């Protein structure tokens, strides 16, 4: 259940920012903060559990990999080969002086 809660969070955050690594890092920080609050709040009825932290991390990592996010691998996008260099122009001739006896 914990993993399922972080999938949409990470998906939409990645979709909005197009940056999966900061989203993943922020999701781990958020998950750790949630677990820390659960550990420090008495009478909450919840226990701090490292398995919850791991499950949240799995959900956060799965969110950006969902299709449509734009952060996962590009499907069907083949790399184009580099374009060939432009053709060389013919060498330019140096200007010549007019021949003797000719008027220009």
Jmol script that loads the backbone (N, CA, C; Angstrom):
load data "model"
ATOM      1  N   UNK A   1       0.822  -1.192   0.000  1.00  0.00           N
ATOM      2  CA  UNK A   1       0.000   0.000   0.000  1.00  0.00           C
ATOM      3  C   UNK A   1       0.865   1.254   0.000  1.00  0.00           C
ATOM      4  N   UNK A   2       1.948   1.259   0.768  1.00  0.00           N
ATOM      5  CA  UNK A   2       2.809   2.448   0.812  1.00  0.00           C
ATOM      6  C   UNK A   2       3.403   2.761  -0.561  1.00  0.00           C
ATOM      7  N   UNK A   3       3.818   1.732  -1.271  1.00  0.00           N
ATOM      8  CA  UNK A   3       4.401   1.962  -2.595  1.00  0.00           C
ATOM      9  C   UNK A   3       3.379   2.591  -3.530  1.00  0.00           C
ATOM     10  N   UNK A   4       2.134   2.142  -3.442  1.00  0.00           N
ATOM     11  CA  UNK A   4       1.086   2.671  -4.322  1.00  0.00           C
ATOM     12  C   UNK A   4       0.804   4.145  -4.046  1.00  0.00           C
ATOM     13  N   UNK A   5       1.051   4.609  -2.835  1.00  0.00           N
ATOM     14  CA  UNK A   5       0.800   6.013  -2.515  1.00  0.00           C
ATOM     15  C   UNK A   5       1.859   6.943  -3.109  1.00  0.00           C
ATOM     16  N   UNK A   6       3.063   6.448  -3.282  1.00  0.00           N
ATOM     17  CA  UNK A   6       4.127   7.305  -3.797  1.00  0.00           C
ATOM     18  C   UNK A   6       4.234   7.267  -5.318  1.00  0.00           C
ATOM     19  N   UNK A   7       3.619   6.305  -5.979  1.00  0.00           N
ATOM     20  CA  UNK A   7       3.685   6.247  -7.447  1.00  0.00           C
ATOM     21  C   UNK A   7       3.059   7.490  -8.077  1.00  0.00           C
ATOM     22  N   UNK A   8       1.807   7.866  -7.740  1.00  0.00           N
ATOM     23  CA  UNK A   8       1.240   9.056  -8.389  1.00  0.00           C
ATOM     24  C   UNK A   8       1.974  10.339  -8.004  1.00  0.00           C
ATOM     25  N   UNK A   9       2.449  10.414  -6.767  1.00  0.00           N
ATOM     26  CA  UNK A   9       3.199  11.594  -6.350  1.00  0.00           C
ATOM     27  C   UNK A   9       4.436  11.775  -7.225  1.00  0.00           C
ATOM     28  N   UNK A  10       5.207  10.715  -7.372  1.00  0.00           N
ATOM     29  CA  UNK A  10       6.431  10.791  -8.170  1.00  0.00           C
ATOM     30  C   UNK A  10       6.115  10.966  -9.653  1.00  0.00           C
ATOM     31  N   UNK A  11       5.044  10.338 -10.131  1.00  0.00           N
ATOM     32  CA  UNK A  11       4.675  10.462 -11.540  1.00  0.00           C
ATOM     33  C   UNK A  11       4.362  11.912 -11.885  1.00  0.00           C
ATOM     34  N   UNK A  12       3.477  12.538 -11.121  1.00  0.00           N
ATOM     35  CA  UNK A  12       3.059  13.897 -11.454  1.00  0.00           C
ATOM     36  C   UNK A  12       4.163  14.916 -11.190  1.00  0.00           C
ATOM     37  N   UNK A  13       4.976  14.676 -10.172  1.00  0.00           N
ATOM     38  CA  UNK A  13       6.100  15.579  -9.934  1.00  0.00           C
ATOM     39  C   UNK A  13       7.107  15.490 -11.076  1.00  0.00           C
ATOM     40  N   UNK A  14       7.354  14.298 -11.558  1.00  0.00           N
ATOM     41  CA  UNK A  14       8.272  14.125 -12.686  1.00  0.00           C
ATOM     42  C   UNK A  14       7.664  14.684 -13.967  1.00  0.00           C
ATOM     43  N   UNK A  15       6.387  14.498 -14.137  1.00  0.00           N
ATOM     44  CA  UNK A  15       5.701  15.022 -15.324  1.00  0.00           C
ATOM     45  C   UNK A  15       5.781  16.550 -15.342  1.00  0.00           C
ATOM     46  N   UNK A  16       5.653  17.165 -14.173  1.00  0.00           N
ATOM     47  CA  UNK A  16       5.677  18.624 -14.095  1.00  0.00           C
ATOM     48  C   UNK A  16       7.082  19.187 -14.259  1.00  0.00           C
ATOM     49  N   UNK A  17       8.083  18.471 -13.749  1.00  0.00           N
ATOM     50  CA  UNK A  17       9.440  19.016 -13.762  1.00  0.00           C
ATOM     51  C   UNK A  17      10.330  18.411 -14.841  1.00  0.00           C
ATOM     52  N   UNK A  18      10.008  17.216 -15.316  1.00  0.00           N
ATOM     53  CA  UNK A  18      10.835  16.469 -16.281  1.00  0.00           C
ATOM     54  C   UNK A  18      12.227  16.174 -15.720  1.00  0.00           C
ATOM     55  N   UNK A  19      12.327  16.074 -14.398  1.00  0.00           N
ATOM     56  CA  UNK A  19      13.604  15.801 -13.748  1.00  0.00           C
ATOM     57  C   UNK A  19      13.413  14.674 -12.748  1.00  0.00           C
ATOM     58  N   UNK A  20      13.703  13.431 -13.160  1.00  0.00           N
ATOM     59  CA  UNK A  20      13.415  12.295 -12.290  1.00  0.00           C
ATOM     60  C   UNK A  20      14.315  12.191 -11.058  1.00  0.00           C
ATOM     61  N   UNK A  21      15.577  12.561 -11.147  1.00  0.00           N
ATOM     62  CA  UNK A  21      16.462  12.388  -9.989  1.00  0.00           C
ATOM     63  C   UNK A  21      16.105  13.311  -8.826  1.00  0.00           C
ATOM     64  N   UNK A  22      15.855  14.600  -9.045  1.00  0.00           N
ATOM     65  CA  UNK A  22      15.416  15.419  -7.906  1.00  0.00           C
ATOM     66  C   UNK A  22      14.073  14.971  -7.336  1.00  0.00           C
ATOM     67  N   UNK A  23      13.179  14.483  -8.200  1.00  0.00           N
ATOM     68  CA  UNK A  23      11.888  13.983  -7.724  1.00  0.00           C
ATOM     69  C   UNK A  23      12.106  12.752  -6.853  1.00  0.00           C
ATOM     70  N   UNK A  24      12.975  11.864  -7.282  1.00  0.00           N
ATOM     71  CA  UNK A  24      13.268  10.663  -6.505  1.00  0.00           C
ATOM     72  C   UNK A  24      13.890  11.027  -5.157  1.00  0.00           C
ATOM     73  N   UNK A  25      14.833  11.956  -5.173  1.00  0.00           N
ATOM     74  CA  UNK A  25      15.471  12.379  -3.922  1.00  0.00           C
ATOM     75  C   UNK A  25      14.455  13.025  -2.981  1.00  0.00           C
ATOM     76  N   UNK A  26      13.612  13.897  -3.523  1.00  0.00           N
ATOM     77  CA  UNK A  26      12.603  14.555  -2.696  1.00  0.00           C
ATOM     78  C   UNK A  26      11.604  13.542  -2.136  1.00  0.00           C
ATOM     79  N   UNK A  27      11.276  12.519  -2.915  1.00  0.00           N
ATOM     80  CA  UNK A  27      10.349  11.488  -2.444  1.00  0.00           C
ATOM     81  C   UNK A  27      10.952  10.696  -1.288  1.00  0.00           C
ATOM     82  N   UNK A  28      12.248  10.386  -1.384  1.00  0.00           N
ATOM     83  CA  UNK A  28      12.915   9.685  -0.283  1.00  0.00           C
ATOM     84  C   UNK A  28      12.969  10.559   0.970  1.00  0.00           C
ATOM     85  N   UNK A  29      13.230  11.839   0.794  1.00  0.00           N
ATOM     86  CA  UNK A  29      13.262  12.752   1.943  1.00  0.00           C
ATOM     87  C   UNK A  29      11.874  12.848   2.568  1.00  0.00           C
ATOM     88  N   UNK A  30      10.848  12.960   1.736  1.00  0.00           N
ATOM     89  CA  UNK A  30       9.477  13.023   2.254  1.00  0.00           C
ATOM     90  C   UNK A  30       9.123  11.741   3.009  1.00  0.00           C
ATOM     91  N   UNK A  31       9.493  10.606   2.454  1.00  0.00           N
ATOM     92  CA  UNK A  31       9.219   9.333   3.113  1.00  0.00           C
ATOM     93  C   UNK A  31       9.937   9.243   4.448  1.00  0.00           C
ATOM     94  N   UNK A  32      11.187   9.656   4.484  1.00  0.00           N
ATOM     95  CA  UNK A  32      11.930   9.648   5.743  1.00  0.00           C
ATOM     96  C   UNK A  32      11.330  10.590   6.768  1.00  0.00           C
ATOM     97  N   UNK A  33      10.858  11.740   6.293  1.00  0.00           N
ATOM     98  CA  UNK A  33      10.217  12.691   7.203  1.00  0.00           C
ATOM     99  C   UNK A  33       8.929  12.113   7.788  1.00  0.00           C
ATOM    100  N   UNK A  34       8.156  11.457   6.969  1.00  0.00           N
ATOM    101  CA  UNK A  34       6.917  10.828   7.447  1.00  0.00           C
ATOM    102  C   UNK A  34       7.232   9.783   8.517  1.00  0.00           C
ATOM    103  N   UNK A  35       8.223   8.953   8.252  1.00  0.00           N
ATOM    104  CA  UNK A  35       8.587   7.917   9.223  1.00  0.00           C
ATOM    105  C   UNK A  35       9.144   8.532  10.509  1.00  0.00           C
ATOM    106  N   UNK A  36       9.891   9.625  10.393  1.00  0.00           N
ATOM    107  CA  UNK A  36      10.428  10.296  11.569  1.00  0.00           C
ATOM    108  C   UNK A  36       9.301  10.897  12.416  1.00  0.00           C
ATOM    109  N   UNK A  37       8.338  11.515  11.769  1.00  0.00           N
ATOM    110  CA  UNK A  37       7.195  12.072  12.501  1.00  0.00           C
ATOM    111  C   UNK A  37       6.425  10.956  13.194  1.00  0.00           C
ATOM    112  N   UNK A  38       6.250   9.827  12.529  1.00  0.00           N
ATOM    113  CA  UNK A  38       5.561   8.697  13.158  1.00  0.00           C
ATOM    114  C   UNK A  38       6.324   8.196  14.379  1.00  0.00           C
ATOM    115  N   UNK A  39       7.652   8.217  14.314  1.00  0.00           N
ATOM    116  CA  UNK A  39       8.458   7.732  15.441  1.00  0.00           C
ATOM    117  C   UNK A  39       8.438   8.702  16.617  1.00  0.00           C
ATOM    118  N   UNK A  40       8.377   9.997  16.331  1.00  0.00           N
ATOM    119  CA  UNK A  40       8.481  10.998  17.393  1.00  0.00           C
ATOM    120  C   UNK A  40       7.139  11.442  17.966  1.00  0.00           C
ATOM    121  N   UNK A  41       6.037  11.079  17.322  1.00  0.00           N
ATOM    122  CA  UNK A  41       4.725  11.504  17.795  1.00  0.00           C
ATOM    123  C   UNK A  41       4.124  10.403  18.659  1.00  0.00           C
ATOM    124  N   UNK A  42       3.989  10.668  19.973  1.00  0.00           N
ATOM    125  CA  UNK A  42       3.409   9.643  20.843  1.00  0.00           C
ATOM    126  C   UNK A  42       1.886   9.596  20.684  1.00  0.00           C
ATOM    127  N   UNK A  43       1.328   8.433  20.884  1.00  0.00           N
ATOM    128  CA  UNK A  43      -0.120   8.271  20.850  1.00  0.00           C
ATOM    129  C   UNK A  43      -0.717   8.346  19.460  1.00  0.00           C
ATOM    130  N   UNK A  44       0.104   8.265  18.421  1.00  0.00           N
ATOM    131  CA  UNK A  44      -0.407   8.352  17.054  1.00  0.00           C
ATOM    132  C   UNK A  44      -0.996   7.019  16.605  1.00  0.00           C
ATOM    133  N   UNK A  45      -0.551   5.960  17.231  1.00  0.00           N
ATOM    134  CA  UNK A  45      -1.048   4.639  16.851  1.00  0.00           C
ATOM    135  C   UNK A  45      -0.332   4.062  15.645  1.00  0.00           C
ATOM    136  N   UNK A  46       0.745   4.713  15.205  1.00  0.00           N
ATOM    137  CA  UNK A  46       1.526   4.231  14.060  1.00  0.00           C
ATOM    138  C   UNK A  46       2.939   3.957  14.531  1.00  0.00           C
ATOM    139  N   UNK A  47       3.573   3.021  13.907  1.00  0.00           N
ATOM    140  CA  UNK A  47       4.949   2.679  14.253  1.00  0.00           C
ATOM    141  C   UNK A  47       5.872   3.041  13.104  1.00  0.00           C
ATOM    142  N   UNK A  48       7.066   3.464  13.460  1.00  0.00           N
ATOM    143  CA  UNK A  48       8.088   3.741  12.455  1.00  0.00           C
ATOM    144  C   UNK A  48       8.673   2.402  12.011  1.00  0.00           C
ATOM    145  N   UNK A  49       8.725   2.183  10.699  1.00  0.00           N
ATOM    146  CA  UNK A  49       9.185   0.901  10.193  1.00  0.00           C
ATOM    147  C   UNK A  49      10.067   1.128   8.977  1.00  0.00           C
ATOM    148  N   UNK A  50      11.240   0.503   8.959  1.00  0.00           N
ATOM    149  CA  UNK A  50      12.140   0.661   7.813  1.00  0.00           C
ATOM    150  C   UNK A  50      11.563   0.013   6.564  1.00  0.00           C
ATOM    151  N   UNK A  51      10.682  -0.968   6.722  1.00  0.00           N
ATOM    152  CA  UNK A  51      10.038  -1.581   5.556  1.00  0.00           C
ATOM    153  C   UNK A  51       9.121  -0.566   4.864  1.00  0.00           C
ATOM    154  N   UNK A  52       8.500   0.325   5.636  1.00  0.00           N
ATOM    155  CA  UNK A  52       7.684   1.384   5.043  1.00  0.00           C
ATOM    156  C   UNK A  52       8.548   2.332   4.224  1.00  0.00           C
ATOM    157  N   UNK A  53       9.712   2.658   4.750  1.00  0.00           N
ATOM    158  CA  UNK A  53      10.629   3.538   4.033  1.00  0.00           C
ATOM    159  C   UNK A  53      11.057   2.902   2.711  1.00  0.00           C
ATOM    160  N   UNK A  54      11.350   1.614   2.741  1.00  0.00           N
ATOM    161  CA  UNK A  54      11.735   0.910   1.513  1.00  0.00           C
ATOM    162  C   UNK A  54      10.574   0.834   0.526  1.00  0.00           C
ATOM    163  N   UNK A  55       9.372   0.563   1.026  1.00  0.00           N
ATOM    164  CA  UNK A  55       8.207   0.480   0.138  1.00  0.00           C
ATOM    165  C   UNK A  55       7.906   1.836  -0.492  1.00  0.00           C
ATOM    166  N   UNK A  56       8.031   2.901   0.277  1.00  0.00           N
ATOM    167  CA  UNK A  56       7.824   4.234  -0.280  1.00  0.00           C
ATOM    168  C   UNK A  56       8.865   4.545  -1.348  1.00  0.00           C
ATOM    169  N   UNK A  57      10.087   4.113  -1.109  1.00  0.00           N
ATOM    170  CA  UNK A  57      11.136   4.317  -2.103  1.00  0.00           C
ATOM    171  C   UNK A  57      10.871   3.565  -3.392  1.00  0.00           C
ATOM    172  N   UNK A  58      10.343   2.356  -3.271  1.00  0.00           N
ATOM    173  CA  UNK A  58       9.994   1.582  -4.474  1.00  0.00           C
ATOM    174  C   UNK A  58       8.897   2.305  -5.250  1.00  0.00           C
ATOM    175  N   UNK A  59       7.904   2.817  -4.561  1.00  0.00           N
ATOM    176  CA  UNK A  59       6.835   3.556  -5.232  1.00  0.00           C
ATOM    177  C   UNK A  59       7.343   4.824  -5.876  1.00  0.00           C
ATOM    178  N   UNK A  60       8.241   5.526  -5.194  1.00  0.00           N
ATOM    179  CA  UNK A  60       8.806   6.754  -5.755  1.00  0.00           C
ATOM    180  C   UNK A  60       9.655   6.453  -6.987  1.00  0.00           C
ATOM    181  N   UNK A  61      10.354   5.325  -6.985  1.00  0.00           N
ATOM    182  CA  UNK A  61      11.164   4.955  -8.145  1.00  0.00           C
ATOM    183  C   UNK A  61      10.305   4.478  -9.305  1.00  0.00           C
ATOM    184  N   UNK A  62       9.134   3.898  -9.005  1.00  0.00           N
ATOM    185  CA  UNK A  62       8.261   3.394 -10.072  1.00  0.00           C
ATOM    186  C   UNK A  62       7.464   4.509 -10.730  1.00  0.00           C
ATOM    187  N   UNK A  63       7.217   5.597 -10.028  1.00  0.00           N
ATOM    188  CA  UNK A  63       6.405   6.685 -10.578  1.00  0.00           C
ATOM    189  C   UNK A  63       6.953   7.270 -11.869  1.00  0.00           C
ATOM    190  N   UNK A  64       8.220   7.684 -11.912  1.00  0.00           N
ATOM    191  CA  UNK A  64       8.750   8.262 -13.151  1.00  0.00           C
ATOM    192  C   UNK A  64       8.869   7.256 -14.294  1.00  0.00           C
ATOM    193  N   UNK A  65       8.787   5.981 -14.026  1.00  0.00           N
ATOM    194  CA  UNK A  65       8.919   4.965 -15.077  1.00  0.00           C
ATOM    195  C   UNK A  65       7.595   4.671 -15.766  1.00  0.00           C
ATOM    196  N   UNK A  66       6.512   5.247 -15.298  1.00  0.00           N
ATOM    197  CA  UNK A  66       5.195   4.997 -15.896  1.00  0.00           C
ATOM    198  C   UNK A  66       5.132   5.660 -17.263  1.00  0.00           C
ATOM    199  N   UNK A  67       4.452   5.040 -18.213  1.00  0.00           N
ATOM    200  CA  UNK A  67       4.309   5.659 -19.535  1.00  0.00           C
ATOM    201  C   UNK A  67       3.566   6.987 -19.437  1.00  0.00           C
ATOM    202  N   UNK A  68       3.972   7.925 -20.244  1.00  0.00           N
ATOM    203  CA  UNK A  68       3.317   9.216 -20.282  1.00  0.00           C
ATOM    204  C   UNK A  68       3.965  10.259 -19.407  1.00  0.00           C
ATOM    205  N   UNK A  69       4.896   9.845 -18.580  1.00  0.00           N
ATOM    206  CA  UNK A  69       5.545  10.796 -17.674  1.00  0.00           C
ATOM    207  C   UNK A  69       6.538  11.666 -18.431  1.00  0.00           C
ATOM    208  N   UNK A  70       7.187  11.084 -19.414  1.00  0.00           N
ATOM    209  CA  UNK A  70       8.193  11.824 -20.154  1.00  0.00           C
ATOM    210  C   UNK A  70       9.571  11.734 -19.535  1.00  0.00           C
ATOM    211  N   UNK A  71       9.708  10.998 -18.441  1.00  0.00           N
ATOM    212  CA  UNK A  71      11.005  10.881 -17.777  1.00  0.00           C
ATOM    213  C   UNK A  71      11.651   9.524 -18.009  1.00  0.00           C
ATOM    214  N   UNK A  72      10.892   8.563 -18.464  1.00  0.00           N
ATOM    215  CA  UNK A  72      11.432   7.223 -18.657  1.00  0.00           C
ATOM    216  C   UNK A  72      12.154   7.107 -19.987  1.00  0.00           C
ATOM    217  N   UNK A  73      12.524   5.908 -20.366  1.00  0.00           N
ATOM    218  CA  UNK A  73      13.211   5.730 -21.649  1.00  0.00           C
ATOM    219  C   UNK A  73      12.278   6.068 -22.800  1.00  0.00           C
ATOM    220  N   UNK A  74      12.814   6.672 -23.813  1.00  0.00           N
ATOM    221  CA  UNK A  74      12.006   7.045 -24.973  1.00  0.00           C
ATOM    222  C   UNK A  74      11.789   5.809 -25.832  1.00  0.00           C
ATOM    223  N   UNK A  75      10.544   5.472 -26.034  1.00  0.00           N
ATOM    224  CA  UNK A  75      10.204   4.285 -26.812  1.00  0.00           C
ATOM    225  C   UNK A  75      10.223   4.624 -28.303  1.00  0.00           C
ATOM    226  N   UNK A  76      10.915   3.814 -29.070  1.00  0.00           N
ATOM    227  CA  UNK A  76      10.907   3.960 -30.516  1.00  0.00           C
ATOM    228  C   UNK A  76      11.691   5.154 -31.023  1.00  0.00           C
ATOM    229  N   UNK A  77      12.446   5.758 -30.185  1.00  0.00           N
ATOM    230  CA  UNK A  77      13.214   6.927 -30.604  1.00  0.00           C
ATOM    231  C   UNK A  77      14.617   6.471 -30.972  1.00  0.00           C
ATOM    232  N   UNK A  78      14.850   6.298 -32.238  1.00  0.00           N
ATOM    233  CA  UNK A  78      16.168   5.890 -32.692  1.00  0.00           C
ATOM    234  C   UNK A  78      17.016   7.141 -32.905  1.00  0.00           C
ATOM    235  N   UNK A  79      18.275   7.003 -32.644  1.00  0.00           N
ATOM    236  CA  UNK A  79      19.163   8.140 -32.860  1.00  0.00           C
ATOM    237  C   UNK A  79      19.392   8.326 -34.344  1.00  0.00           C
ATOM    238  N   UNK A  80      19.336   9.555 -34.756  1.00  0.00           N
ATOM    239  CA  UNK A  80      19.629   9.847 -36.157  1.00  0.00           C
ATOM    240  C   UNK A  80      21.134   9.844 -36.350  1.00  0.00           C
ATOM    241  N   UNK A  81      21.569   9.358 -37.487  1.00  0.00           N
ATOM    242  CA  UNK A  81      23.008   9.439 -37.740  1.00  0.00           C
ATOM    243  C   UNK A  81      23.392  10.901 -37.939  1.00  0.00           C
ATOM    244  N   UNK A  82      24.640  11.238 -37.656  1.00  0.00           N
ATOM    245  CA  UNK A  82      25.044  12.631 -37.843  1.00  0.00           C
ATOM    246  C   UNK A  82      24.927  13.032 -39.302  1.00  0.00           C
ATOM    247  N   UNK A  83      24.559  14.265 -39.525  1.00  0.00           N
ATOM    248  CA  UNK A  83      24.413  14.736 -40.899  1.00  0.00           C
ATOM    249  C   UNK A  83      25.793  14.879 -41.524  1.00  0.00           C
ATOM    250  N   UNK A  84      25.870  14.642 -42.828  1.00  0.00           N
ATOM    251  CA  UNK A  84      27.180  14.750 -43.480  1.00  0.00           C
ATOM    252  C   UNK A  84      27.611  16.213 -43.531  1.00  0.00           C
ATOM    253  N   UNK A  85      28.912  16.444 -43.613  1.00  0.00           N
ATOM    254  CA  UNK A  85      29.377  17.833 -43.683  1.00  0.00           C
ATOM    255  C   UNK A  85      28.919  18.462 -45.001  1.00  0.00           C
ATOM    256  N   UNK A  86      28.791  19.773 -45.033  1.00  0.00           N
ATOM    257  CA  UNK A  86      28.365  20.426 -46.272  1.00  0.00           C
ATOM    258  C   UNK A  86      29.414  20.217 -47.358  1.00  0.00           C
ATOM    259  N   UNK A  87      28.982  20.215 -48.609  1.00  0.00           N
ATOM    260  CA  UNK A  87      29.952  19.999 -49.690  1.00  0.00           C
ATOM    261  C   UNK A  87      30.945  21.159 -49.750  1.00  0.00           C
ATOM    262  N   UNK A  88      32.155  20.817 -50.112  1.00  0.00           N
ATOM    263  CA  UNK A  88      33.205  21.831 -50.201  1.00  0.00           C
ATOM    264  C   UNK A  88      32.961  22.694 -51.433  1.00  0.00           C
ATOM    265  N   UNK A  89      33.163  23.968 -51.290  1.00  0.00           N
ATOM    266  CA  UNK A  89      32.996  24.856 -52.444  1.00  0.00           C
ATOM    267  C   UNK A  89      34.249  24.766 -53.305  1.00  0.00           C
ATOM    268  N   UNK A  90      34.101  25.033 -54.608  1.00  0.00           N
ATOM    269  CA  UNK A  90      35.289  24.957 -55.475  1.00  0.00           C
ATOM    270  C   UNK A  90      36.298  26.027 -55.066  1.00  0.00           C
ATOM    271  N   UNK A  91      37.558  25.754 -55.277  1.00  0.00           N
ATOM    272  CA  UNK A  91      38.572  26.734 -54.875  1.00  0.00           C
ATOM    273  C   UNK A  91      38.397  28.040 -55.659  1.00  0.00           C
ATOM    274  N   UNK A  92      38.632  29.125 -55.003  1.00  0.00           N
ATOM    275  CA  UNK A  92      38.497  30.435 -55.653  1.00  0.00           C
ATOM    276  C   UNK A  92      39.806  30.773 -56.348  1.00  0.00           C
ATOM    277  N   UNK A  93      39.664  31.376 -57.498  1.00  0.00           N
ATOM    278  CA  UNK A  93      40.863  31.795 -58.229  1.00  0.00           C
ATOM    279  C   UNK A  93      41.271  33.178 -57.762  1.00  0.00           C
ATOM    280  N   UNK A  94      42.544  33.390 -57.788  1.00  0.00           N
ATOM    281  CA  UNK A  94      43.047  34.713 -57.444  1.00  0.00           C
ATOM    282  C   UNK A  94      42.751  35.650 -58.612  1.00  0.00           C
ATOM    283  N   UNK A  95      42.418  36.898 -58.333  1.00  0.00           N
ATOM    284  CA  UNK A  95      42.155  37.832 -59.433  1.00  0.00           C
ATOM    285  C   UNK A  95      43.433  38.044 -60.242  1.00  0.00           C
ATOM    286  N   UNK A  96      43.264  38.147 -61.549  1.00  0.00           N
ATOM    287  CA  UNK A  96      44.422  38.330 -62.446  1.00  0.00           C
ATOM    288  C   UNK A  96      44.377  39.731 -63.017  1.00  0.00           C
ATOM    289  N   UNK A  97      45.530  40.226 -63.345  1.00  0.00           N
ATOM    290  CA  UNK A  97      45.618  41.537 -63.949  1.00  0.00           C
ATOM    291  C   UNK A  97      45.140  41.440 -65.396  1.00  0.00           C
ATOM    292  N   UNK A  98      44.515  42.488 -65.901  1.00  0.00           N
ATOM    293  CA  UNK A  98      44.066  42.429 -67.303  1.00  0.00           C
ATOM    294  C   UNK A  98      45.272  42.294 -68.243  1.00  0.00           C
ATOM    295  N   UNK A  99      45.049  41.622 -69.326  1.00  0.00           N
ATOM    296  CA  UNK A  99      46.122  41.410 -70.301  1.00  0.00           C
ATOM    297  C   UNK A  99      46.509  42.738 -70.926  1.00  0.00           C
ATOM    298  N   UNK A 100      47.758  42.828 -71.349  1.00  0.00           N
ATOM    299  CA  UNK A 100      48.262  44.066 -71.939  1.00  0.00           C
ATOM    300  C   UNK A 100      47.539  44.368 -73.236  1.00  0.00           C
ATOM    301  N   UNK A 101      47.161  45.588 -73.403  1.00  0.00           N
ATOM    302  CA  UNK A 101      46.507  46.013 -74.625  1.00  0.00           C
ATOM    303  C   UNK A 101      45.003  45.871 -74.578  1.00  0.00           C
ATOM    304  N   UNK A 102      44.446  45.302 -73.552  1.00  0.00           N
ATOM    305  CA  UNK A 102      42.976  45.164 -73.429  1.00  0.00           C
ATOM    306  C   UNK A 102      42.442  46.265 -72.544  1.00  0.00           C
ATOM    307  N   UNK A 103      41.336  46.769 -72.892  1.00  0.00           N
ATOM    308  CA  UNK A 103      40.695  47.771 -72.039  1.00  0.00           C
ATOM    309  C   UNK A 103      39.612  47.101 -71.222  1.00  0.00           C
ATOM    310  N   UNK A 104      39.458  47.590 -70.122  1.00  0.00           N
ATOM    311  CA  UNK A 104      38.464  46.981 -69.217  1.00  0.00           C
ATOM    312  C   UNK A 104      37.223  47.794 -69.190  1.00  0.00           C
TER     313      UNK A 104
END
end "model"
wireframe off; spacefill off
backbone 0.3
color backbone group
